[in-house]
Amino acid sequence: MVTATAHTNIALIKYWGKADATLNLPTTSSLSLTLDDFYTTTTVSRADKDTFTLNGAPADGTRVFQFLDMLRGELGDFGGVTIDSVNHVPTSAGLASSASAFAALTGAATRELGLDLDTATLSRLARRGSGSASRSFFADFALWHAGHDDASSFAESLALPADDIAMLVVQVSAAKKSIGSTLGMQRAQTAPTYADWVAKSAAQLNDIQRALANADLTKAGEIAEVNALAMHHLNETAREPFTYFTAETRALIAFVQQLRQQGVLAFVTIDAGPNVKIITDRTTVPTLQTALKQAFPALPVTAAYPGGGITYA
Ligand code: PMV
């Protein structure tokens, strides 16, 4: 029996499009920040057949069982396994947990099989469960190389200063996303400017690494915000247009941009849902918390900081 804990991550340069939907090969490389307070702990043990519990209760295991079948194809038939998974996400945060979940499962399952795989291999396997899971093995910043095939598409740790960065997670809604990321990406890839977004992403990836290396969070935040808002613009201009934003999402974006004009270090990034993550530095967190409480008293806010890599028990 092996227990693994993996933290979730938020992309500053997004993965939003697949070059290969079966292998989860992305159209762009992406860069993320691992968060401390958001993680999944998963225990795997051998059994006669596959079972899955989430937070102590039997849960829909469709994606998990598909992932196990993929692992059997890659690693050889290892029989059935019992998977008990617990998501530790502040109830107020409304963050998706597939990244931490598939990373923890990959780590625990392969160790239970007696394998001691390097993180690049673990990352490659977890990618098949959820693309963003490839980035959840590493502390602080991770870079997922898009690659061009199964072997070349994996994430690695980036040695960049992470002492100063902080992220405020503002929960607009706790509801499950209406359009899953796979469908959202498929639609976004029909936007007329999709190729342009991909091309710009490569330049942004270089620029943000330079900014983070210089501990320039203003520059890094600016790049991340442009990248994320352009991703959401793809959704809105797809052949079948859609949006993850609500009126409150838009109000929060405007609010953050206005604070910035007053000299506050704050930039938004948004994933496949309405919740807003604000990129800032540690010293600005209290200022932002006060301003948010005043302007959006009903919205729960969680302060998050860089998190650690995968651990085993
Ligand atoms: O890993 P998936 O398939 O849930 O896709 C994640 C997509 C975004 O969260 C929107 C962006 C990212 O890079 O994490």
py3Dmol code that shows the C-alpha trace and the ligand (Angstrom):
import py3Dmol

protein = """\
ATOM      1  CA  MET A   1       0.000   0.000   0.000  1.00  0.00           C
ATOM      2  CA  VAL A   2       1.427   3.389  -1.004  1.00  0.00           C
ATOM      3  CA  THR A   3       0.148   6.892  -0.281  1.00  0.00           C
ATOM      4  CA  ALA A   4       1.165   9.872  -2.395  1.00  0.00           C
ATOM      5  CA  THR A   5       0.397  13.571  -2.012  1.00  0.00           C
ATOM      6  CA  ALA A   6       0.515  15.964  -4.967  1.00  0.00           C
ATOM      7  CA  HIS A   7      -0.373  19.657  -5.060  1.00  0.00           C
ATOM      8  CA  THR A   8      -2.442  21.370  -7.677  1.00  0.00           C
ATOM      9  CA  ASN A   9      -0.948  23.960 -10.019  1.00  0.00           C
ATOM     10  CA  ILE A  10      -2.165  27.059 -11.810  1.00  0.00           C
ATOM     11  CA  ALA A  11      -0.789  27.828 -15.252  1.00  0.00           C
ATOM     12  CA  LEU A  12       0.670  31.281 -15.859  1.00  0.00           C
ATOM     13  CA  ILE A  13       1.161  30.336 -19.512  1.00  0.00           C
ATOM     14  CA  LYS A  14      -1.802  28.128 -20.376  1.00  0.00           C
ATOM     15  CA  TYR A  15      -2.331  24.760 -21.987  1.00  0.00           C
ATOM     16  CA  TRP A  16      -5.414  25.315 -24.128  1.00  0.00           C
ATOM     17  CA  GLY A  17      -5.484  23.025 -27.134  1.00  0.00           C
ATOM     18  CA  LYS A  18      -4.431  19.503 -28.076  1.00  0.00           C
ATOM     19  CA  ALA A  19      -2.219  18.436 -30.943  1.00  0.00           C
ATOM     20  CA  ASP A  20      -3.160  14.823 -30.121  1.00  0.00           C
ATOM     21  CA  ALA A  21      -6.274  14.167 -28.044  1.00  0.00           C
ATOM     22  CA  THR A  22      -5.476  10.524 -27.193  1.00  0.00           C
ATOM     23  CA  LEU A  23      -1.969  11.226 -25.937  1.00  0.00           C
ATOM     24  CA  ASN A  24      -2.871  14.674 -24.551  1.00  0.00           C
ATOM     25  CA  LEU A  25      -0.087  16.303 -26.529  1.00  0.00           C
ATOM     26  CA  PRO A  26      -0.579  20.067 -26.219  1.00  0.00           C
ATOM     27  CA  THR A  27      -0.304  22.713 -28.927  1.00  0.00           C
ATOM     28  CA  THR A  28       1.834  24.876 -26.617  1.00  0.00           C
ATOM     29  CA  SER A  29       4.324  24.460 -23.821  1.00  0.00           C
ATOM     30  CA  SER A  30       2.986  25.785 -20.522  1.00  0.00           C
ATOM     31  CA  LEU A  31       4.348  27.137 -17.244  1.00  0.00           C
ATOM     32  CA  SER A  32       2.721  26.783 -13.834  1.00  0.00           C
ATOM     33  CA  LEU A  33       2.936  27.622 -10.168  1.00  0.00           C
ATOM     34  CA  THR A  34       2.273  24.812  -7.680  1.00  0.00           C
ATOM     35  CA  LEU A  35       0.063  25.881  -4.748  1.00  0.00           C
ATOM     36  CA  ASP A  36       0.657  24.952  -1.099  1.00  0.00           C
ATOM     37  CA  ASP A  37      -2.846  24.593   0.336  1.00  0.00           C
ATOM     38  CA  PHE A  38      -4.476  22.636  -2.474  1.00  0.00           C
ATOM     39  CA  TYR A  39      -3.542  18.974  -2.762  1.00  0.00           C
ATOM     40  CA  THR A  40      -4.760  15.423  -3.235  1.00  0.00           C
ATOM     41  CA  THR A  41      -3.686  12.452  -1.126  1.00  0.00           C
ATOM     42  CA  THR A  42      -4.201   9.084  -2.785  1.00  0.00           C
ATOM     43  CA  THR A  43      -3.644   5.580  -1.427  1.00  0.00           C
ATOM     44  CA  VAL A  44      -3.274   2.649  -3.809  1.00  0.00           C
ATOM     45  CA  SER A  45      -3.280  -1.023  -2.806  1.00  0.00           C
ATOM     46  CA  ARG A  46      -3.617  -4.293  -4.741  1.00  0.00           C
ATOM     47  CA  ALA A  47      -7.097  -5.822  -5.005  1.00  0.00           C
ATOM     48  CA  ASP A  48      -9.133  -8.278  -7.073  1.00  0.00           C
ATOM     49  CA  LYS A  49     -10.789  -5.519  -9.030  1.00  0.00           C
ATOM     50  CA  ASP A  50     -10.513  -1.743  -9.470  1.00  0.00           C
ATOM     51  CA  THR A  51     -12.435   0.393  -6.987  1.00  0.00           C
ATOM     52  CA  PHE A  52     -12.366   4.130  -6.362  1.00  0.00           C
ATOM     53  CA  THR A  53     -13.426   6.253  -3.411  1.00  0.00           C
ATOM     54  CA  LEU A  54     -13.231  10.035  -3.236  1.00  0.00           C
ATOM     55  CA  ASN A  55     -13.261  11.788   0.149  1.00  0.00           C
ATOM     56  CA  GLY A  56     -14.303   8.528   1.782  1.00  0.00           C
ATOM     57  CA  ALA A  57     -17.272   7.635  -0.429  1.00  0.00           C
ATOM     58  CA  PRO A  58     -17.609   5.558  -3.618  1.00  0.00           C
ATOM     59  CA  ALA A  59     -17.396   7.923  -6.612  1.00  0.00           C
ATOM     60  CA  ASP A  60     -17.639   7.870 -10.409  1.00  0.00           C
ATOM     61  CA  GLY A  61     -14.402   6.176 -11.445  1.00  0.00           C
ATOM     62  CA  THR A  62     -14.782   6.327 -15.219  1.00  0.00           C
ATOM     63  CA  ARG A  63     -11.730   8.519 -15.880  1.00  0.00           C
ATOM     64  CA  VAL A  64      -9.705   6.812 -13.161  1.00  0.00           C
ATOM     65  CA  PHE A  65     -10.388   3.314 -14.535  1.00  0.00           C
ATOM     66  CA  GLN A  66      -9.577   4.437 -18.086  1.00  0.00           C
ATOM     67  CA  PHE A  67      -6.317   5.797 -16.749  1.00  0.00           C
ATOM     68  CA  LEU A  68      -5.537   2.474 -15.006  1.00  0.00           C
ATOM     69  CA  ASP A  69      -6.131   0.649 -18.297  1.00  0.00           C
ATOM     70  CA  MET A  70      -3.683   3.017 -19.981  1.00  0.00           C
ATOM     71  CA  LEU A  71      -1.133   2.288 -17.197  1.00  0.00           C
ATOM     72  CA  ARG A  72      -1.591  -1.472 -17.706  1.00  0.00           C
ATOM     73  CA  GLY A  73      -0.925  -0.958 -21.413  1.00  0.00           C
ATOM     74  CA  GLU A  74       2.283   0.964 -20.654  1.00  0.00           C
ATOM     75  CA  LEU A  75       3.587  -0.978 -17.645  1.00  0.00           C
ATOM     76  CA  GLY A  76       2.111  -4.473 -18.033  1.00  0.00           C
ATOM     77  CA  ASP A  77      -1.001  -5.992 -16.456  1.00  0.00           C
ATOM     78  CA  PHE A  78      -0.827  -5.502 -12.695  1.00  0.00           C
ATOM     79  CA  GLY A  79      -4.307  -6.760 -11.793  1.00  0.00           C
ATOM     80  CA  GLY A  80      -6.842  -4.728  -9.835  1.00  0.00           C
ATOM     81  CA  VAL A  81      -6.228  -1.867  -7.420  1.00  0.00           C
ATOM     82  CA  THR A  82      -8.122  -0.049  -4.704  1.00  0.00           C
ATOM     83  CA  ILE A  83      -7.806   3.719  -4.974  1.00  0.00           C
ATOM     84  CA  ASP A  84      -8.757   5.958  -2.071  1.00  0.00           C
ATOM     85  CA  SER A  85      -8.391   9.618  -2.849  1.00  0.00           C
ATOM     86  CA  VAL A  86      -8.921  12.666  -0.647  1.00  0.00           C
ATOM     87  CA  ASN A  87      -8.970  16.193  -2.007  1.00  0.00           C
ATOM     88  CA  HIS A  88      -7.674  18.831   0.364  1.00  0.00           C
ATOM     89  CA  VAL A  89      -8.949  21.987  -1.174  1.00  0.00           C
ATOM     90  CA  PRO A  90     -10.227  24.765   1.031  1.00  0.00           C
ATOM     91  CA  THR A  91     -13.987  24.516   0.546  1.00  0.00           C
ATOM     92  CA  SER A  92     -13.978  28.179  -0.316  1.00  0.00           C
ATOM     93  CA  ALA A  93     -11.664  27.844  -3.285  1.00  0.00           C
ATOM     94  CA  GLY A  94     -13.611  26.080  -6.006  1.00  0.00           C
ATOM     95  CA  LEU A  95     -10.461  24.881  -7.761  1.00  0.00           C
ATOM     96  CA  ALA A  96     -10.429  21.920 -10.106  1.00  0.00           C
ATOM     97  CA  SER A  97      -8.451  19.007  -8.724  1.00  0.00           C
ATOM     98  CA  SER A  98      -7.692  16.807 -11.742  1.00  0.00           C
ATOM     99  CA  ALA A  99      -4.069  18.001 -11.851  1.00  0.00           C
ATOM    100  CA  SER A 100      -3.228  17.007  -8.275  1.00  0.00           C
ATOM    101  CA  ALA A 101      -5.459  13.903  -8.513  1.00  0.00           C
ATOM    102  CA  PHE A 102      -3.786  12.303 -11.545  1.00  0.00           C
ATOM    103  CA  ALA A 103      -0.312  13.222 -10.304  1.00  0.00           C
ATOM    104  CA  ALA A 104      -0.935  11.623  -6.887  1.00  0.00           C
ATOM    105  CA  LEU A 105      -2.509   8.554  -8.499  1.00  0.00           C
ATOM    106  CA  THR A 106       0.404   8.106 -10.918  1.00  0.00           C
ATOM    107  CA  GLY A 107       2.926   8.375  -8.099  1.00  0.00           C
ATOM    108  CA  ALA A 108       1.096   6.046  -5.711  1.00  0.00           C
ATOM    109  CA  ALA A 109       0.200   3.421  -8.337  1.00  0.00           C
ATOM    110  CA  THR A 110       3.678   3.127  -9.843  1.00  0.00           C
ATOM    111  CA  ARG A 111       5.309   2.880  -6.382  1.00  0.00           C
ATOM    112  CA  GLU A 112       2.765   0.251  -5.350  1.00  0.00           C
ATOM    113  CA  LEU A 113       3.952  -1.733  -8.392  1.00  0.00           C
ATOM    114  CA  GLY A 114       7.485  -1.492  -7.037  1.00  0.00           C
ATOM    115  CA  LEU A 115       8.627   0.969  -9.683  1.00  0.00           C
ATOM    116  CA  ASP A 116      10.818   3.953  -8.829  1.00  0.00           C
ATOM    117  CA  LEU A 117      10.298   6.160 -11.881  1.00  0.00           C
ATOM    118  CA  ASP A 118      11.990   9.499 -12.499  1.00  0.00           C
ATOM    119  CA  THR A 119       9.766  12.583 -12.475  1.00  0.00           C
ATOM    120  CA  ALA A 120       9.911  13.003 -16.265  1.00  0.00           C
ATOM    121  CA  THR A 121       8.411   9.524 -16.697  1.00  0.00           C
ATOM    122  CA  LEU A 122       5.814  10.122 -13.967  1.00  0.00           C
ATOM    123  CA  SER A 123       4.921  13.428 -15.613  1.00  0.00           C
ATOM    124  CA  ARG A 124       4.540  11.750 -19.007  1.00  0.00           C
ATOM    125  CA  LEU A 125       2.198   9.103 -17.578  1.00  0.00           C
ATOM    126  CA  ALA A 126       0.095  11.576 -15.562  1.00  0.00           C
ATOM    127  CA  ARG A 127      -0.304  13.719 -18.692  1.00  0.00           C
ATOM    128  CA  ARG A 128      -2.480  10.938 -20.134  1.00  0.00           C
ATOM    129  CA  GLY A 129      -4.981  11.352 -17.268  1.00  0.00           C
ATOM    130  CA  SER A 130      -5.105  15.148 -17.411  1.00  0.00           C
ATOM    131  CA  GLY A 131      -2.649  17.358 -19.256  1.00  0.00           C
ATOM    132  CA  SER A 132      -2.176  19.746 -16.360  1.00  0.00           C
ATOM    133  CA  ALA A 133      -1.329  16.781 -14.058  1.00  0.00           C
ATOM    134  CA  SER A 134       2.036  16.550 -15.848  1.00  0.00           C
ATOM    135  CA  ARG A 135       3.021  19.750 -13.975  1.00  0.00           C
ATOM    136  CA  SER A 136       1.916  18.661 -10.465  1.00  0.00           C
ATOM    137  CA  PHE A 137       5.048  16.725  -9.413  1.00  0.00           C
ATOM    138  CA  PHE A 138       7.222  19.762  -8.833  1.00  0.00           C
ATOM    139  CA  ALA A 139       7.649  22.456  -6.215  1.00  0.00           C
ATOM    140  CA  ASP A 140       7.127  26.085  -7.207  1.00  0.00           C
ATOM    141  CA  PHE A 141       7.408  26.573 -10.973  1.00  0.00           C
ATOM    142  CA  ALA A 142       7.097  23.839 -13.611  1.00  0.00           C
ATOM    143  CA  LEU A 143       7.479  23.882 -17.370  1.00  0.00           C
ATOM    144  CA  TRP A 144       5.604  21.346 -19.495  1.00  0.00           C
ATOM    145  CA  HIS A 145       7.446  20.910 -22.779  1.00  0.00           C
ATOM    146  CA  ALA A 146       4.829  20.432 -25.484  1.00  0.00           C
ATOM    147  CA  GLY A 147       7.085  17.963 -27.300  1.00  0.00           C
ATOM    148  CA  HIS A 148       6.005  16.193 -30.468  1.00  0.00           C
ATOM    149  CA  ASP A 149       5.268  12.651 -29.249  1.00  0.00           C
ATOM    150  CA  ASP A 150       4.616  10.681 -26.078  1.00  0.00           C
ATOM    151  CA  ALA A 151       8.292  10.526 -25.135  1.00  0.00           C
ATOM    152  CA  SER A 152       9.034  14.236 -25.574  1.00  0.00           C
ATOM    153  CA  SER A 153       5.967  15.725 -23.841  1.00  0.00           C
ATOM    154  CA  PHE A 154       6.603  16.037 -20.098  1.00  0.00           C
ATOM    155  CA  ALA A 155       7.140  18.664 -17.429  1.00  0.00           C
ATOM    156  CA  GLU A 156      10.173  19.541 -15.353  1.00  0.00           C
ATOM    157  CA  SER A 157      10.998  21.727 -12.425  1.00  0.00           C
ATOM    158  CA  LEU A 158      12.154  25.286 -13.112  1.00  0.00           C
ATOM    159  CA  ALA A 159      14.748  26.763 -10.784  1.00  0.00           C
ATOM    160  CA  LEU A 160      13.250  30.246 -10.461  1.00  0.00           C
ATOM    161  CA  PRO A 161      12.890  32.405  -7.356  1.00  0.00           C
ATOM    162  CA  ALA A 162       9.494  31.747  -5.732  1.00  0.00           C
ATOM    163  CA  ASP A 163       9.868  33.528  -2.371  1.00  0.00           C
ATOM    164  CA  ASP A 164       7.766  36.524  -3.260  1.00  0.00           C
ATOM    165  CA  ILE A 165       4.898  35.315  -5.412  1.00  0.00           C
ATOM    166  CA  ALA A 166       1.399  34.801  -3.978  1.00  0.00           C
ATOM    167  CA  MET A 167      -1.972  33.993  -5.469  1.00  0.00           C
ATOM    168  CA  LEU A 168      -5.425  34.925  -4.229  1.00  0.00           C
ATOM    169  CA  VAL A 169      -8.126  32.526  -5.320  1.00  0.00           C
ATOM    170  CA  VAL A 170     -11.489  34.272  -5.555  1.00  0.00           C
ATOM    171  CA  GLN A 171     -14.416  31.897  -5.740  1.00  0.00           C
ATOM    172  CA  VAL A 172     -17.149  33.196  -7.990  1.00  0.00           C
ATOM    173  CA  SER A 173     -19.003  29.897  -8.156  1.00  0.00           C
ATOM    174  CA  ALA A 174     -18.567  26.415  -6.671  1.00  0.00           C
ATOM    175  CA  ALA A 175     -20.572  24.803  -9.486  1.00  0.00           C
ATOM    176  CA  LYS A 176     -18.903  22.207 -11.699  1.00  0.00           C
ATOM    177  CA  LYS A 177     -17.780  23.660 -15.019  1.00  0.00           C
ATOM    178  CA  SER A 178     -20.394  23.477 -17.754  1.00  0.00           C
ATOM    179  CA  ILE A 179     -17.949  22.795 -20.581  1.00  0.00           C
ATOM    180  CA  GLY A 180     -15.128  20.428 -19.691  1.00  0.00           C
ATOM    181  CA  SER A 181     -11.590  21.343 -20.717  1.00  0.00           C
ATOM    182  CA  THR A 182     -11.422  18.785 -23.562  1.00  0.00           C
ATOM    183  CA  LEU A 183     -14.526  20.177 -25.270  1.00  0.00           C
ATOM    184  CA  GLY A 184     -13.525  23.760 -24.466  1.00  0.00           C
ATOM    185  CA  MET A 185     -10.147  23.248 -26.133  1.00  0.00           C
ATOM    186  CA  GLN A 186     -11.700  21.592 -29.179  1.00  0.00           C
ATOM    187  CA  ARG A 187     -13.941  24.600 -29.681  1.00  0.00           C
ATOM    188  CA  ALA A 188     -11.216  27.174 -28.956  1.00  0.00           C
ATOM    189  CA  GLN A 189      -9.052  25.606 -31.670  1.00  0.00           C
ATOM    190  CA  THR A 190     -11.676  26.692 -34.245  1.00  0.00           C
ATOM    191  CA  ALA A 191     -11.178  30.387 -33.390  1.00  0.00           C
ATOM    192  CA  PRO A 192      -9.756  32.366 -36.354  1.00  0.00           C
ATOM    193  CA  THR A 193      -6.856  33.652 -34.231  1.00  0.00           C
ATOM    194  CA  TYR A 194      -5.921  30.295 -32.676  1.00  0.00           C
ATOM    195  CA  ALA A 195      -2.614  29.979 -34.586  1.00  0.00           C
ATOM    196  CA  ASP A 196      -1.735  33.485 -33.491  1.00  0.00           C
ATOM    197  CA  TRP A 197      -2.403  32.588 -29.817  1.00  0.00           C
ATOM    198  CA  VAL A 198      -0.089  29.588 -30.175  1.00  0.00           C
ATOM    199  CA  ALA A 199       2.662  31.697 -31.750  1.00  0.00           C
ATOM    200  CA  LYS A 200       2.380  34.412 -29.080  1.00  0.00           C
ATOM    201  CA  SER A 201       2.406  31.801 -26.337  1.00  0.00           C
ATOM    202  CA  ALA A 202       5.921  30.707 -27.325  1.00  0.00           C
ATOM    203  CA  ALA A 203       7.215  34.276 -27.012  1.00  0.00           C
ATOM    204  CA  GLN A 204       5.338  34.791 -23.732  1.00  0.00           C
ATOM    205  CA  LEU A 205       6.865  31.606 -22.337  1.00  0.00           C
ATOM    206  CA  ASN A 206      10.369  32.963 -22.949  1.00  0.00           C
ATOM    207  CA  ASP A 207       9.518  36.407 -21.630  1.00  0.00           C
ATOM    208  CA  ILE A 208       7.869  35.193 -18.430  1.00  0.00           C
ATOM    209  CA  GLN A 209      10.836  32.969 -17.578  1.00  0.00           C
ATOM    210  CA  ARG A 210      13.132  35.954 -17.931  1.00  0.00           C
ATOM    211  CA  ALA A 211      10.792  38.094 -15.792  1.00  0.00           C
ATOM    212  CA  LEU A 212      10.549  35.437 -13.067  1.00  0.00           C
ATOM    213  CA  ALA A 213      14.323  34.916 -13.109  1.00  0.00           C
ATOM    214  CA  ASN A 214      14.660  38.664 -12.461  1.00  0.00           C
ATOM    215  CA  ALA A 215      11.996  38.442  -9.707  1.00  0.00           C
ATOM    216  CA  ASP A 216       9.987  40.958 -11.760  1.00  0.00           C
ATOM    217  CA  LEU A 217       6.434  40.021 -10.719  1.00  0.00           C
ATOM    218  CA  THR A 218       4.934  43.047 -12.454  1.00  0.00           C
ATOM    219  CA  LYS A 219       6.267  41.891 -15.800  1.00  0.00           C
ATOM    220  CA  ALA A 220       5.445  38.228 -15.100  1.00  0.00           C
ATOM    221  CA  GLY A 221       1.896  39.095 -14.003  1.00  0.00           C
ATOM    222  CA  GLU A 222       1.370  41.244 -17.077  1.00  0.00           C
ATOM    223  CA  ILE A 223       2.419  38.399 -19.401  1.00  0.00           C
ATOM    224  CA  ALA A 224       0.277  35.833 -17.552  1.00  0.00           C
ATOM    225  CA  GLU A 225      -2.801  38.065 -17.678  1.00  0.00           C
ATOM    226  CA  VAL A 226      -2.442  38.733 -21.406  1.00  0.00           C
ATOM    227  CA  ASN A 227      -1.994  34.998 -22.066  1.00  0.00           C
ATOM    228  CA  ALA A 228      -5.059  34.008 -20.013  1.00  0.00           C
ATOM    229  CA  LEU A 229      -7.406  36.694 -21.320  1.00  0.00           C
ATOM    230  CA  ALA A 230      -6.412  35.821 -24.885  1.00  0.00           C
ATOM    231  CA  MET A 231      -7.240  32.176 -24.141  1.00  0.00           C
ATOM    232  CA  HIS A 232     -10.725  33.199 -23.050  1.00  0.00           C
ATOM    233  CA  HIS A 233     -11.067  35.394 -26.117  1.00  0.00           C
ATOM    234  CA  LEU A 234     -10.527  32.252 -28.228  1.00  0.00           C
ATOM    235  CA  ASN A 235     -13.546  30.681 -26.525  1.00  0.00           C
ATOM    236  CA  GLU A 236     -15.672  33.712 -27.250  1.00  0.00           C
ATOM    237  CA  THR A 237     -14.688  33.787 -30.924  1.00  0.00           C
ATOM    238  CA  ALA A 238     -14.847  30.028 -31.610  1.00  0.00           C
ATOM    239  CA  ARG A 239     -17.140  28.634 -34.306  1.00  0.00           C
ATOM    240  CA  GLU A 240     -19.433  27.654 -31.443  1.00  0.00           C
ATOM    241  CA  PRO A 241     -18.680  30.535 -29.088  1.00  0.00           C
ATOM    242  CA  PHE A 242     -18.860  30.093 -25.331  1.00  0.00           C
ATOM    243  CA  THR A 243     -17.484  31.621 -22.171  1.00  0.00           C
ATOM    244  CA  TYR A 244     -16.560  30.515 -18.655  1.00  0.00           C
ATOM    245  CA  PHE A 245     -17.010  34.060 -17.384  1.00  0.00           C
ATOM    246  CA  THR A 246     -19.939  35.307 -15.345  1.00  0.00           C
ATOM    247  CA  ALA A 247     -20.792  38.947 -14.706  1.00  0.00           C
ATOM    248  CA  GLU A 248     -18.824  38.677 -11.444  1.00  0.00           C
ATOM    249  CA  THR A 249     -15.774  37.290 -13.263  1.00  0.00           C
ATOM    250  CA  ARG A 250     -15.826  40.343 -15.523  1.00  0.00           C
ATOM    251  CA  ALA A 251     -16.356  42.689 -12.574  1.00  0.00           C
ATOM    252  CA  LEU A 252     -13.325  41.147 -10.826  1.00  0.00           C
ATOM    253  CA  ILE A 253     -11.136  41.568 -13.912  1.00  0.00           C
ATOM    254  CA  ALA A 254     -12.116  45.239 -14.126  1.00  0.00           C
ATOM    255  CA  PHE A 255     -11.555  45.651 -10.385  1.00  0.00           C
ATOM    256  CA  VAL A 256      -8.033  44.210 -10.553  1.00  0.00           C
ATOM    257  CA  GLN A 257      -7.154  46.366 -13.561  1.00  0.00           C
ATOM    258  CA  GLN A 258      -8.398  49.429 -11.673  1.00  0.00           C
ATOM    259  CA  LEU A 259      -6.362  48.566  -8.564  1.00  0.00           C
ATOM    260  CA  ARG A 260      -3.348  48.313 -10.807  1.00  0.00           C
ATOM    261  CA  GLN A 261      -3.876  51.841 -12.022  1.00  0.00           C
ATOM    262  CA  GLN A 262      -3.620  52.847  -8.369  1.00  0.00           C
ATOM    263  CA  GLY A 263      -0.228  51.165  -8.184  1.00  0.00           C
ATOM    264  CA  VAL A 264      -1.259  47.835  -6.608  1.00  0.00           C
ATOM    265  CA  LEU A 265       0.602  44.736  -7.859  1.00  0.00           C
ATOM    266  CA  ALA A 266      -2.258  42.531  -9.105  1.00  0.00           C
ATOM    267  CA  PHE A 267      -2.914  40.553 -12.285  1.00  0.00           C
ATOM    268  CA  VAL A 268      -5.586  37.974 -13.096  1.00  0.00           C
ATOM    269  CA  THR A 269      -5.424  34.492 -14.482  1.00  0.00           C
ATOM    270  CA  ILE A 270      -8.512  32.349 -15.127  1.00  0.00           C
ATOM    271  CA  ASP A 271      -8.922  28.687 -16.069  1.00  0.00           C
ATOM    272  CA  ALA A 272     -11.863  26.596 -17.334  1.00  0.00           C
ATOM    273  CA  GLY A 273     -14.364  28.170 -14.954  1.00  0.00           C
ATOM    274  CA  PRO A 274     -15.530  31.526 -13.584  1.00  0.00           C
ATOM    275  CA  ASN A 275     -13.142  31.741 -10.597  1.00  0.00           C
ATOM    276  CA  VAL A 276     -10.437  34.377 -10.650  1.00  0.00           C
ATOM    277  CA  LYS A 277      -6.876  33.912  -9.415  1.00  0.00           C
ATOM    278  CA  ILE A 278      -4.987  37.088  -8.635  1.00  0.00           C
ATOM    279  CA  ILE A 279      -1.217  37.019  -9.074  1.00  0.00           C
ATOM    280  CA  THR A 280       0.548  39.265  -6.595  1.00  0.00           C
ATOM    281  CA  ASP A 281       3.381  39.341  -4.061  1.00  0.00           C
ATOM    282  CA  ARG A 282       3.321  38.411  -0.377  1.00  0.00           C
ATOM    283  CA  THR A 283       3.348  41.949   0.947  1.00  0.00           C
ATOM    284  CA  THR A 284       0.360  42.988  -1.183  1.00  0.00           C
ATOM    285  CA  VAL A 285      -1.874  40.112  -0.004  1.00  0.00           C
ATOM    286  CA  PRO A 286      -3.462  41.984   2.970  1.00  0.00           C
ATOM    287  CA  THR A 287      -4.184  45.077   0.840  1.00  0.00           C
ATOM    288  CA  LEU A 288      -5.913  42.928  -1.775  1.00  0.00           C
ATOM    289  CA  GLN A 289      -7.849  40.948   0.827  1.00  0.00           C
ATOM    290  CA  THR A 290      -9.210  44.161   2.339  1.00  0.00           C
ATOM    291  CA  ALA A 291     -10.114  45.661  -1.036  1.00  0.00           C
ATOM    292  CA  LEU A 292     -11.836  42.455  -2.177  1.00  0.00           C
ATOM    293  CA  LYS A 293     -13.801  42.145   1.053  1.00  0.00           C
ATOM    294  CA  GLN A 294     -15.088  45.657   0.591  1.00  0.00           C
ATOM    295  CA  ALA A 295     -15.968  45.392  -3.099  1.00  0.00           C
ATOM    296  CA  PHE A 296     -17.098  41.743  -3.194  1.00  0.00           C
ATOM    297  CA  PRO A 297     -18.194  40.892   0.365  1.00  0.00           C
ATOM    298  CA  ALA A 298     -19.975  37.693  -0.685  1.00  0.00           C
ATOM    299  CA  LEU A 299     -17.032  36.087  -2.498  1.00  0.00           C
ATOM    300  CA  PRO A 300     -14.714  33.744  -0.554  1.00  0.00           C
ATOM    301  CA  VAL A 301     -11.020  34.496  -1.006  1.00  0.00           C
ATOM    302  CA  THR A 302      -8.156  32.081  -0.241  1.00  0.00           C
ATOM    303  CA  ALA A 303      -4.526  33.171  -0.137  1.00  0.00           C
ATOM    304  CA  ALA A 304      -2.155  30.616  -1.645  1.00  0.00           C
ATOM    305  CA  TYR A 305       1.633  30.410  -1.853  1.00  0.00           C
ATOM    306  CA  PRO A 306       4.100  28.211  -3.751  1.00  0.00           C
ATOM    307  CA  GLY A 307       3.679  24.532  -2.877  1.00  0.00           C
ATOM    308  CA  GLY A 308       5.945  21.501  -2.738  1.00  0.00           C
ATOM    309  CA  GLY A 309       6.571  18.544  -5.017  1.00  0.00           C
ATOM    310  CA  ILE A 310       5.084  15.058  -4.749  1.00  0.00           C
ATOM    311  CA  THR A 311       5.672  13.186  -1.486  1.00  0.00           C
ATOM    312  CA  TYR A 312       5.104   9.567  -0.439  1.00  0.00           C
ATOM    313  CA  ALA A 313       4.126   7.934   2.823  1.00  0.00           C
TER     314      ALA A 313
END
"""
ligand_1 = """\
14
PMV
O -5.588 19.373 -17.573
P -6.879 19.763 -18.176
O -7.293 18.911 -19.303
O -7.969 19.902 -17.133
O -6.703 21.226 -18.799
C -6.316 22.344 -18.046
C -6.566 23.600 -18.776
C -6.351 24.888 -17.999
O -6.459 24.676 -16.617
C -7.422 25.883 -18.398
C -5.003 25.517 -18.335
C -3.780 24.857 -17.741
O -2.729 24.930 -18.387
O -3.865 24.293 -16.639
"""
view = py3Dmol.view(width=600, height=400)
view.addModel(protein, "pdb")
view.setStyle({"model": 0}, {"cartoon": {"style": "trace"}})
view.addModel(ligand_1, "xyz")
view.setStyle({"model": 1}, {"stick": {}})
view.zoomTo()
view.show()
